[in-house]
Amino acid sequence: MQRRRGDRLSVVILVESTFPVAIESTGLTLAFVTLAVAGVPPARAVELPAGTPLSVRLKTSVSSRTSTAGDPVSAVLVAPVEVDGRTVLTAGWTLHGTVREAGEQGGRALLRLEFSEIGHEGLGNSPIGARLVAVDNARESVDGDGRIVGLRRKHRLPSPVAGLLMLLAEDHPIGIAAFAAGRLVLRAAQHTAIDYPPGVELGLALTSSLEVPDDPPPDPPVAADPSLVAFVRTVPFRTQVPRGHRNGDPTNLLLVGAQAQVEEAFLSAGWTRARPMGLRARARGLLALVLKRSDHAAAVSRLDLQGRPPDLVFEKQNDTLAKRHHVRIWREEGPPGRTVWVGAATHDVGIAFARRLHAFTHRIDPRIDEEREKIVNDLQLTGEVSAIALVDRPRPPDAGVDDVTSAPIETDGRMALVVLRPPPPAAPAVVEMGPRRLVWRRSLS
């Protein structure tokens, strides 16, 4: 039968003797409808409201000098997103977008990114509306329109000599005057462009609601080994400052695994092993602070646990040493047959003068539980974690104050117990035997 343009075609589909559904087509336009098949409930969705925060990590490089409008940008979600206490987006979702603006204006570098899609392998991509609100550990700021704004270019900047002046000022406050004078007189080149390599982490906020499948992922196994839980409750709550024996950062992490596993997990998560503290390392770090630059392996000041310095120290920076994530780790004798590592993790967010020490020091974010959560999320994203748990423990009365800076500390006092996945068993060695060469020797009598 011939059909002319404009005729309406009705098709009746019978779905297992339920009810007839008609799909009508006019010309070349087809209207698709969603069928609720008997016995197969439609997939539900959870709505993430506008304003929901997303923590992502860049997978591509972006720069105010070399990027141009329209360049593609991608990032990966590094922290799970919860709704009503349930995880609805796991770490690992990928966001896609473009560079909207790159260059310089009014003596400041500018960079604007826009993410428009989010997806996961096997689930396809969905449109997303999100605005950049923060760049983790950055010297730059983010304005109300989501633009990254660089440092203002100056004509008179500190020189390497200023680093030595600041070193003097750290132990002798009278040196602050010399340091200030040096900054006004000495010059040095300062890099003010915005250059973010893969690995830089961004904070986004949804500008419109986002619907995702209501299929919560299974929770990771809980590290409920009674011997490990009992050991957590014996770990000292606070570290100590060697000079003056004041309380240092609270302990908030317990790792279970060999040293090679701990190192591999942190390096895979983008953290860097800190160099040992020494005069040269100290001067190098102070110079980075003066020049507002990063030093990704900068030394970390010493804190002791039960009279011992840390065995491992890891940190994660962006483009300034003034802000960094860091964790000091001590090896301890755990339950029989278990190698455990106690960690004290905090987030440096600036520089302050500690009157009790008469020296400059990093100022930490008082919400130290967020740093504990960040480390757990970073390690989980590597696939190196087999089980986790948050363990309650006795809380001392002075747990809420930083004795070095007298700043408040906000913590629930719990310790994250993280069991690292053991490495796969080594494959048996295969020795290939080549053809043997026989040598005949005649004995001489």
Secondary structure as UniProt FT lines:
FT   TURN            5..6
FT   STRAND          8..14
FT   TURN            16..17
FT   STRAND          20..26
FT   TURN            27..28
FT   STRAND          29..30
FT   TURN            38..39
FT   STRAND          45..48
FT   TURN            50..51
FT   STRAND          53..58
FT   STRAND          62..63
FT   TURN            64..66
FT   TURN            69..70
FT   STRAND          72..77
FT   STRAND          81..83
FT   TURN            84..85
FT   STRAND          86..89
FT   TURN            91..92
FT   STRAND          94..105
FT   TURN            106..107
FT   STRAND          108..120
FT   TURN            121..123
FT   STRAND          124..127
FT   STRAND          130..135
FT   TURN            136..137
FT   STRAND          141..142
FT   TURN            144..145
FT   STRAND          147..152
FT   HELIX           160..171
FT   TURN            173..174
FT   HELIX           175..185
FT   STRAND          195..196
FT   TURN            198..199
FT   STRAND          201..206
FT   STRAND          210..213
FT   HELIX           226..232
FT   TURN            233..234
FT   STRAND          238..240
FT   TURN            242..244
FT   STRAND          247..250
FT   STRAND          253..256
FT   HELIX           259..268
FT   TURN            269..270
FT   STRAND          272..273
FT   HELIX           279..290
FT   TURN            291..292
FT   TURN            296..297
FT   STRAND          304..305
FT   TURN            306..307
FT   STRAND          312..316
FT   TURN            321..322
FT   STRAND          324..333
FT   TURN            336..337
FT   STRAND          339..354
FT   TURN            355..358
FT   STRAND          359..364
FT   HELIX           368..381
FT   TURN            382..383
FT   STRAND          385..391
FT   TURN            397..400
FT   TURN            403..405
FT   STRAND          415..420
//
